[in-house]
């Protein structure tokens, strides 16, 4: 697996974790920020053909 592929997958995992933490904290602002980051990371993965586990 290439470095780019792993970096994209890691970015998605981090965004998913941040979103979960924001939801647990009931922080609407952080949920919005984390959701945007996750959407961007998933878009990047799709554009480059990187398969991501648990894609929403």
Secondary structure, 3 states (H helix, E strand, C coil): CCHHHHHHHHHHHHHHHHHHHHHHCCCHHHHHHHHHHHHHHHHHHHHCCCCCCCCC
